Amino acid sequence: MKTKEIYLQDIRQGDKIASTFLVAEKSMAFSQKGSAYLNVRLKDKTGEIDGKVWDNASEMDQIFKKGDIIYIEGRVQSYRNALQVSIVNIKPCAPENINPSDYLPVSKMDTQSMFQDLLAYIDALSSEPLKKLLAAFFHDEKTADLFRRAPAAKGFHHIYLGGLLEHTLSVVRLLDKTADHYPQLNRDLLITGGILHDIGKIYEFSYDSLIAYSDEGRMIGHLVMGVEMINKKIEAIPDFPPQTALALRHIILSHHGEFEYGSPKRPKTMEALVIHFIDDLDAKLNAFQSFVEADNANADSEWTTYNRFFERYLFKGK
């Protein structure tokens, strides 16, 4: 596997570049004189940049498609106060020369360390049926590998490789503290629900190149997919308590909280209610922080540009 030659965060106006990038967007256009040119949005884990193919655009267009990783040669130019790449050559890349983590943003946390911390919560459970259920998921290397790599979302929070693990561990840590404060909660059920609340996302998204919804993700969604996955594992565990299975399935189906947010059911147990609020809190804080950090358009202000999700301007701090 080759080492990537240069990252977008390191390029400057006037640089000649020869490196690999992920194609986030691609479209053919025509100049006022009727000449075809190619618009390309190039991406790696450090950012995105527009690229233009002015010569042989039709031929270049046949070489690659959106979602491919390509090798390009070109020069960095400034256009309307933004950098873009004038591309003179494009070559396809062999899969064996590609490390996906070079092209998609990744969690700043150490994945292996986070995963070990999550396993420690499983080991600390007192309920043997729930420990067996979680072991059936996370002692399976395929599932564990997908869980360590998956993003938590496509366009809102933890939108990076390892995001699902980072979000899940954060939720579980908060749930553990909440269980200390409210002893009436079933700690084992709370921790298990927190660990599995987004388990369906390992199949809801594809994340080998661009982060996108899978067909199953669009048609079914991670709440129902998660319940299906849990049901299948429970069927293989002898004498799994039916009431525990019911309570856990309810947590998964209700953790979005409201019908308008895609929840088939609203929380009807204390554990389901707590998981919904903790999940929502962690997701929104991550989204808030990510938007503030990415707000380059308003760099000289203590306030961000208007955020459509939060429906407000966000204060960055002094």
C-alpha positions in Angstrom: 0.0 0.0 0.0 1.5 3.3 -1.1 1.8 6.3 1.2 -0.3 9.3 0.0 2.0 12.0 -1.5 0.3 15.1 -0.2 -2.8 16.2 1.7 -5.0 19.1 0.8 -4.3 21.0 4.1 -0.7 21.3 2.9 -1.1 22.7 -0.6 -0.6 26.3 -1.5 -1.3 28.6 -4.5 1.1 27.8 -7.3 2.0 24.3 -6.1 2.4 21.5 -8.6 0.7 18.5 -7.2 0.8 14.8 -8.1 -1.2 12.7 -5.7 -4.3 10.6 -5.1 -7.7 12.0 -4.1 -11.3 10.8 -3.6 -13.8 12.0 -6.1 -16.6 13.5 -4.0 -18.5 15.1 -7.0 -18.1 15.2 -10.7 -20.0 17.0 -13.5 -19.5 18.0 -17.1 -20.1 21.7 -18.1 -19.6 24.0 -21.1 -17.9 27.3 -21.4 -19.5 30.3 -23.0 -17.6 29.3 -26.2 -19.2 25.9 -26.1 -16.1 24.0 -25.0 -16.6 21.1 -22.6 -14.8 21.0 -19.3 -15.0 18.8 -16.2 -15.8 19.9 -12.7 -14.4 17.6 -10.0 -14.6 17.9 -6.2 -11.5 16.3 -4.7 -11.4 15.1 -1.1 -9.1 13.6 1.4 -9.2 13.3 5.2 -8.0 16.9 5.6 -10.5 18.7 3.4 -12.0 19.2 -0.1 -11.1 21.3 -3.1 -12.5 22.0 -6.6 -10.7 20.8 -9.6 -11.1 21.6 -13.3 -10.2 19.6 -16.4 -10.0 22.1 -19.3 -8.4 19.9 -22.0 -9.6 16.5 -23.2 -12.5 16.7 -20.7 -14.7 14.1 -22.5 -11.8 11.6 -22.6 -11.0 12.2 -18.9 -14.6 11.8 -18.0 -14.6 8.2 -19.1 -11.7 7.2 -16.8 -13.4 7.6 -13.4 -16.7 8.1 -11.6 -17.9 9.7 -8.4 -16.6 7.7 -5.4 -13.4 6.6 -7.1 -10.0 7.3 -5.8 -7.8 8.7 -8.7 -4.3 9.9 -9.2 -4.1 13.4 -10.6 -1.4 15.8 -11.8 -2.1 19.5 -11.8 -1.3 23.0 -10.5 -3.0 24.8 -7.6 -4.5 28.2 -8.6 -6.6 30.8 -6.9 -10.1 31.6 -8.2 -12.4 34.0 -6.4 -10.3 33.8 -3.3 -10.5 30.0 -3.1 -7.9 27.5 -4.2 -8.7 25.1 -7.0 -6.7 22.6 -9.0 -6.2 22.8 -12.8 -5.9 19.1 -13.7 -3.8 18.1 -16.6 -3.7 14.3 -16.1 -5.8 11.6 -14.4 -5.1 7.9 -13.8 -7.2 5.3 -12.0 -5.8 3.7 -8.8 -5.4 0.0 -8.0 -7.4 -0.9 -4.8 -4.3 -2.5 -3.2 -2.6 0.9 -3.3 -5.4 2.6 -1.4 -5.8 3.2 2.3 -9.4 4.5 2.8 -8.5 6.4 6.0 -6.3 8.7 3.8 -9.4 10.0 2.0 -12.1 10.2 4.7 -12.0 12.0 8.0 -11.2 9.8 10.9 -11.8 10.0 14.7 -9.2 11.9 16.6 -9.4 9.2 19.3 -7.5 5.9 19.2 -9.8 3.2 17.8 -8.2 0.3 19.5 -8.2 2.0 22.9 -11.9 3.0 22.5 -12.9 -0.5 21.6 -11.1 -2.0 24.6 -12.9 0.5 26.9 -16.2 -0.6 25.4 -15.3 -4.3 26.0 -14.5 -3.4 29.6 -18.1 -2.2 30.1 -19.4 -5.5 28.7 -17.1 -7.5 31.1 -18.5 -5.4 34.0 -22.1 -6.4 33.4 -23.7 -8.8 36.0 -26.4 -10.1 33.6 -25.1 -13.2 31.9 -27.8 -13.2 29.1 -26.8 -9.6 28.2 -23.1 -10.4 28.4 -23.7 -13.3 26.0 -25.7 -11.1 23.6 -22.9 -8.5 23.5 -20.2 -11.1 23.1 -22.1 -12.5 20.2 -21.7 -9.1 18.5 -18.3 -7.9 19.6 -16.4 -11.2 19.7 -17.3 -11.7 16.1 -14.3 -10.2 14.2 -16.4 -9.1 11.1 -18.9 -7.2 13.3 -16.1 -5.7 15.5 -14.2 -4.5 12.5 -17.2 -2.8 10.9 -18.1 -1.2 14.3 -14.6 0.2 14.7 -14.7 1.7 11.2 -18.2 2.9 10.7 -19.3 6.6 10.9 -22.2 7.5 13.1 -24.0 9.5 10.5 -23.7 10.8 6.9 -24.5 14.5 7.4 -25.0 15.5 11.1 -22.7 14.1 13.9 -19.6 12.0 14.1 -19.3 12.0 10.3 -16.0 10.2 10.1 -14.4 6.7 10.3 -14.6 5.5 13.9 -17.4 7.9 14.6 -19.9 5.2 15.5 -17.5 3.8 18.1 -16.6 7.2 19.5 -20.3 8.2 19.8 -21.3 4.9 21.3 -18.5 4.9 23.9 -19.4 8.5 24.9 -23.1 7.6 25.3 -22.2 4.5 27.4 -19.9 6.6 29.7 -22.7 9.1 30.2 -25.2 6.3 30.9 -22.9 4.8 33.4 -22.8 8.1 35.3 -26.5 8.5 35.0 -27.1 5.0 36.5 -25.1 6.1 39.6 -27.3 9.2 40.0 -30.6 7.3 39.4 -30.4 3.9 41.2 -33.9 3.0 40.1 -32.5 2.4 36.6 -31.5 -1.1 35.4 -27.8 -0.4 34.8 -27.2 -3.6 32.8 -30.1 -2.9 30.5 -29.0 0.8 30.2 -25.4 -0.1 29.3 -26.5 -2.8 26.8 -29.0 -0.5 25.2 -26.4 2.2 24.9 -23.9 -0.1 23.3 -26.4 -1.5 20.8 -28.6 1.5 20.1 -26.9 2.3 16.8 -25.6 -1.2 15.9 -27.7 -1.2 12.6 -25.5 1.7 11.3 -22.6 -0.8 10.5 -24.9 -1.8 7.6 -26.9 1.4 7.1 -23.9 3.1 5.6 -21.2 2.3 3.1 -17.9 3.8 3.9 -15.2 2.1 1.8 -14.9 5.3 -0.3 -17.6 8.0 0.2 -19.8 7.9 3.2 -23.2 7.1 1.8 -26.4 5.2 2.6 -26.5 1.6 1.6 -29.6 0.3 -0.2 -30.7 -1.4 3.0 -30.0 1.8 4.9 -32.3 3.8 2.7 -35.1 1.3 2.5 -35.1 0.0 6.1 -32.9 2.2 8.4 -30.7 1.4 11.3 -33.5 1.2 14.0 -35.3 -1.7 12.3 -32.1 -3.2 11.1 -30.7 -3.1 14.7 -33.8 -4.9 16.1 -33.5 -7.6 13.4 -29.8 -8.1 14.2 -30.5 -8.3 18.0 -33.4 -10.8 17.4 -31.1 -13.1 15.4 -28.5 -13.1 18.1 -31.0 -13.7 20.9 -32.5 -16.7 19.0 -29.1 -18.4 19.4 -28.9 -17.8 23.2 -30.8 -20.5 25.2 -33.3 -19.2 27.7 -32.8 -15.5 27.0 -35.3 -13.7 29.2 -38.3 -12.6 27.0 -39.0 -9.5 29.1 -35.4 -8.4 28.8 -35.5 -9.0 25.0 -38.7 -6.9 24.8 -37.2 -4.0 26.8 -34.1 -4.0 24.7 -36.0 -4.0 21.4 -38.1 -1.1 22.7 -34.9 0.9 23.5 -33.6 0.4 19.9 -36.9 1.3 18.3 -37.6 4.4 20.5 -34.2 6.0 20.8 -34.9 8.7 18.3 -37.6 9.9 20.7 -40.3 11.3 18.4 -42.2 10.1 15.4 -41.0 13.2 13.4 -37.4 12.0 13.9 -38.0 8.6 12.5 -38.8 6.8 15.8 -41.4 4.1 15.2 -42.1 4.2 19.0 -41.7 6.9 21.7 -39.8 5.9 24.9 -42.1 4.1 27.4 -39.6 2.9 29.9 -37.1 4.9 32.1 -34.1 3.2 30.4 -35.4 4.0 26.9 -36.1 7.6 27.9 -32.6 8.1 29.3 -30.9 6.6 26.3 -32.9 8.8 24.0 -31.8 12.0 25.8 -28.2 11.0 26.2 -27.9 9.9 22.6 -29.5 13.2 21.5 -27.2 15.2 23.7 -24.0 13.5 22.5 -24.9 13.8 18.9 -25.9 17.5 19.1 -22.7 18.5 21.1 -20.5 16.8 18.5 -22.4 18.5 15.7 -22.2 21.9 17.4 -18.4 21.6 17.9 -17.8 20.3 14.4 -19.8 23.2 12.8 -17.9 25.8 14.9 -14.5 24.3 14.0 -15.4 24.2 10.3 -16.8 27.7 10.1 -14.0 29.2 8.0 -16.4 31.5 6.1 -16.9 33.6 9.3 -13.4 33.3 10.7 -13.1 36.9 11.9 -16.4 36.7 13.9 -17.1 35.3 17.3 -20.3 33.9 15.8 -20.8 31.2 13.1 -22.8 31.7 10.0 -26.4 30.6 10.3 -26.8 26.9 11.0 -29.8 25.4 9.3 -30.0 22.4 11.6 -29.9 24.3 14.9 -31.8 27.2 13.3 -29.6 29.8 14.9 -26.2 31.4 14.9 -23.7 29.6 17.2 -21.3 31.4 19.6 -17.7 30.3 19.1 -16.4 31.9 22.3 -13.8 34.7 22.6 
